[in-house]
């Protein structure tokens, strides 16, 4: 029997499910994929604003690019999620999304014009949108064995570890005197590592839905009213969102800090995100949606912080 078949076979586990240890291992595998993936695209995201500024792009254009990229990315989630449910090809869609998401980043090193850079930045966002819902669907099967909050929290913590490491690597490359293009080029290494681990996970766990203790029915009578309330809340949160590319651009143009420090600032925010994922994930398993309400209020409190006027001489 092939190794993938031995691991995937549910017959040795009670109630036709895979053991909890395998579920944890699967979460860790996807977490490592996300760790190297975040090193790649979050490392790039920490400098795309200043990089576009060097290519001659204005702040207004950067804001439009960032918003349009996110719009296409979230639109792609609707399509890929639907296709995943209809075809059952979760792994194929996930792999395709990661290929686009990851390898658009090192190609930025070859972008000689801002128009090419913009296409690659938008492609990266679309790739992330394509792979996110189907990957999370597979992750949810394994997390059903560990506790949804804890399972997703563990994955998010590994994810954010990469989001911290990537900007720090980029900052180090800039610190030694290499330019933005060299930084994008070095991000090819974690991109390749992420794809290698993803393909290994595909080989070892070809049927993640076997983790599910009690698979929910795929047919339903529509979405509950509370779902639409949640969607409206998410829309309002997104309306107050400012992309870091635009923030980093202004930091660089206003010379608030050296260019090498901007990725470090982004790394710090990602570290806080990762620690919060573990704490809030476990808390969610205890008190449910009140955890999200608390996190949203804390996050929103930073929005009205007053602007510090520049000093004059």
N, C-alpha and C positions, 0 to 999 in steps of 0.2 A: 504494500500500500504506500502511495506517495505521502511525503511528509505533510503536504497541505491537506490531503484528504483525511489523514489521521487527526490533525488538529481540528478540522472542520466538522468531523463526524460527531453528531450529538448523542449517539446511542449510549455512550458510556456515562452520561450525566443524567441525574434524576430529572424526570418530567421532560425529557427530550431537549434539554438546554445544555449549553457549554458551561463548565465550571467557572466560579467567580474569579479564580486566579487567572484564567484565560482572559476574562473580561478586563481585569486590571492591566494585563499585559498588552491587550489591544489598545486600551486607552493610552498607555505609555508609548506604544509605537506611534500612534497618531500624534501624541504630544511631541515626540521627537521630530516627526515630520514638520509640525508647526514651528518647533524651535528653530530648525534650520531655515524654514520658509520665512519666518519673521525676521531672522537675521538678514535675509535677502531683501525683502520688500520694505520692512520698517527701517532698515539701514539706509535704503534708497530714499524713503519718504522723509527722513530727517534732513536731507540736503536738496531735494528737488526744487524747493522754493528758491533758495539762493542760486542754484544751478540755472534755473530758467531766467533768473535775473541777469546772470552773466551772459546768457544768450540773447538778451535784449527784450525780454517779456516784461510787461508792466504788471503792477499789482492787480489791476482790474482783470486783466487777462488770466492771471494765475488763479484768481478767485473763480472765474468762469470755468476754467479748465478743471479745477478741483471739484466744483459742483457738478459739472457735466459727467466727469468720470465716476463720481459716486452715484449719480442718477442711472447711468448705464449699468454700473455694477449691481445695484439693487434691483434694476429691471431684469438683469440676467438671472438673479436668484429665482424670480417667479418662473422663468422658462425652465431652468435646470431642475428645480424642485419638481415641477410638473412632469418633465421628461423622466426623472428618476423614478417617480411613482408609477408612471405608465409603462416604462420599459423594464424596470428592475435593474438597469445597468448602472448601479450606483458607483461601482469602482471605475468603469470606463469614463463616466462624466467627471468624477473626481480627478482622475489622472489627467484628462484633457484640460481641466481648469487649472491644475497646478502647473502644467507645461506652459500655458499662456501667462499665468500669474508670475512665475519665477523667472523665466528666461527673457521676458521683456525688460527686466531690470539690467542685467549686464550688457544688453544691446544698447542701453543709453550711453555707454562708453563710446559707441561708434556714431552717435547722433551728431552730425555736423551742423544742423539747423534746428531752430526751436520747433518748427512744424513736425519734424521727425520725432523729437523728444516728446512732444505732446501726444502723438499717436501711440507711442510706447507707454507713456504714463497711463493713458486711458485703457490701453490693452491690459496692463497690469491690474487695474481695478476691475475690468470685466472678467479676467481670469479668476480673481478672488471671488467675484460674485457667482461664477459658474460652479466652483467647487465647494463653496461654503455650505449650502443647504443639504446637498447629498452627503457630504462628509459628516455633517452634524447629525443627519438621520442615522448613519451607521454608528456614530458615536453614542447616540441615544440608546441603541439596543444594548450596548455594553454597560452604559451608565445605569440601566435599569437593574443591573445586578449589584451595583455598588452604592446606589443613592444618586439621583440625578444631579443634585447640587454638588456633591463631593466629586462625582465623576467628571462633570464639566469643569469644576473648579481645578481639579488636578490637571486636566488638559490645558486649561487657560493659564495655569501657573507655568507649565513648560513652554507654552506659546509665548508668554511674556518674558520668559528668560531669554529667548531668542530676540525678542523685541528690545531688550536691554543690550545684549551683546552686539547686535548689528550696528546700531548707532555708535557704540563705543569703538568698534573696529573702524568705522568710517572716520570718526574723529581722530583716531591714531594715524590713519593714512594721510589725512589732511595735515596733521601736526608735523609729520616728517617732511612735508613740503610737496607731496604729490597733489595733483589736482582732483577735481570732481570726477573726471573721466576715469582716472586710475581707480578711484574709490568704487565706481560702478563696476569696473572690470574685476576687482577682487571679489565682489559679491557673487561671481559665478561659482566660487567654491561651495558656499553653503547651499546654493541653488541645486547643484549636482548632488550634494549629500542628502538634501531633502527628498529629491526624486528617488534616490537609491533606497532610502528607508521606506518610502511610500510603496515602491514596487515589492520590497520584501514583505511589507504588511499585506499587500494584495495576494502574495503567494501563500503566506502563513494563515491568513484569515479570509478565505474567499467568500464565506457566507456569514457576515456579521449579524444578520437577523436571527441566527440560531442562539445568540446570547439572550434574546428576549424571553423573560419568564412567562409573560402572558401577552402575546402579540395583539395589539389593538386592531379592530376591524378597519379595513381600508375604505369601506363604504360607509357613508354617513348621510345625515339629513340636513347638512349645511352647518355653518359655523354659528356657535352660540353668540348671543349679544355681547357677552363679556369680552369676546375676542375683538370685536369692533371698537369697544371702549379702549382696549389695550392698544390697538392700532392708532387711534386718534392720539393717545398719550405719546406713543413713539414718534408720531409726526411732529408734535409740538417740540419734543426733545431735539429732533433732527433740525428743526427750524432755528434752534439756537446754537447749532454746531458750527464751529470755525475750524477749517482744515489746517493742519499744522504746516502745510506747504506755504500758505499765505502768512501765517504767523512767523515762520522762519524767514520768509522774504523780508518782512518788515524789520525783524531783528537785525538782519544783515544790512539793509539799506540805512537804517537809523544808527547803525554801529552801536547797538545796545551791548553787544558782547562780541568777542572775536569769533570768526567763522568756525573755528575748531570747537568752540564751546556749545554751539547750537545743537549738534547731534548729542552731546552729553546731556543737555537739558531734556531732550526727547527721551533719552535712555532713562533718566530719573522718573519721568512720568510713566514710562512703561513698567518700571520696577514697582511703582505704587499700584499700578493696575494689576500686576501679577499677584502681589500680596493680598490685595483686596479680593481677587477672585477666589483664593483659597478660603479666606475668612467668610466672605459673603456666600460662597457656595455651600459651606457647611451650615451657615445660619439659615439659608433658604430651605434646607431639608427639615429645619425645626419650626420655622414660623411662616414659611411660604412667601407670598407676594409682598408682605410688609417689608421684607428685606429689600426688594426692588424700589419700593417707595422711599425708604430711608436713603438708599444709594443715590436716587435721583435728586432728592432734596439737597443732599450734601454737594453733589456735582453742580446743581443749578446755582447754589449760593456763590460760586466763584464768578458767575457771569456779570453781576453788577458792580464788581470791584472797581473803585475809582481809578482813573488814569492819573499817573504821577506826571505832573508837568515838567518839561525839561528845565534844567537849571540855566540861568543866564548869568553872564559876567558883565 
